[in-house]
Amino acid sequence: MNSLINTLFNTIDGSESHKPFCNHLITDSGDVYKTELELSGFSKKDVKVKILDDVLHVVAKNKERSKKFKLHLNNAVSEEHVTAELKYGLLKLTLPKRAISGGKEIEIKT
């Protein structure tokens, strides 16, 4: 299961301005993935979380410093239902898994 999580959340990035999430624990909690990022010294107004082109971006910036993280979702997460909570310098992200359809049988025409 851990190799599945590592595959889903592969963060290959040549940029040094982004830290990959692979340095942070991502847990599979059944129907959601969960992760936490340490952002002490940043307030809620300093932190932006967005999803663009199936990549979750976290940018924390204030007068003293900045941190950037990104996470490739690889179409495994329901983007509309992602939640973020910042308390005591810890950003908690809940990433609900995308529903897997039962499939569809395709009729073969003759």
N, C-alpha and C positions, 0 to 999 in steps of 0.2 A: 504494500500500500504506500509506503514512503517513497518508493521509486515513482509511483504514479503521481504523487504530489510534486516531486522534483521535476518530473516531465511537464506537468501542467503549468508549473510556475517557473519555467526556465527564463532566466533574465540575462541573456547575452547582450551586452551593451559596451561599445568601445569608449563611451564617454565617461570620464572620471567624475563628472558633476552629478551622476546618478549612482546611488548605492543599490545593488541588487537586494531583493528581499531574501535571497538564499542565505544571508547572514542572520536572518530572523526566523524564528520557529513559526511554521505554518502548520496548523493542525487540522486534521479531517475529523469533523464532529458529526458524521452521518450525512445530514442534508446541507451542511454549510462547512466552509473553510473559515478558520479564524487565525488572525495574526495580530501582533502588537508591535508598535514602534515606540521607542523611547524618544520623547520630544520635550524633555525638561527645559524650562526657560522660554518656551513658546506658549502663547495664549491661543485661544480658539481663533481669534481674528488673524493670527499669524500663519495659520495652517489652511492650505487649500487641498482638497481631494477631488480628483476628477478622473473620468474614464474617457479615453479618446482612442479610437481604432483598436479596441479590445486590449488596451493597456491602461492599468490603474496608475495614476501619477499622484504622489504626495509631495507637496512643496511646503516647507516650513521656513519662513523668512522673517527676521526682525532686524533691528538696527545693529545688533552685535554679530549675528551669524545667520547662516542658512543651511538647510539640509534638503536633499532631494532623493526620492526613492521612486522606483517604478517596478511594476509587476505585470508581466505578460499573462493575460487571463486565458489565452488559447481557447476561447469559446466555451470554457467550462463553467463560467459564472453567470448568473442572472444579473446583468448590470443594473436593471431597474430596482433591484432589491438590496443592493449593497448599502451597509450602514457604517457610520464612523462615530466614535465617541472619544472625546479627549477629556481625561480626568487625571489630575495630579501628574502631568507631564507624560502620560502614557496614552497613545492613540490606539484604540482597539477597533479593528476592522472586522466586520462580519460579512462574508462573501457567500451568499446562498448559491448552491449548485444549480446549474441550468437543468431544467427538466428534460429527461431523455424520453423521446417519444417511443411508442411501442412499434414503430415502423409501419410500413405500408407495403402490401403486396402489390406488385406491378403485373398487370395483365399482359401476357405475350400475345401479340396480334399475329394472325397468319395471313 
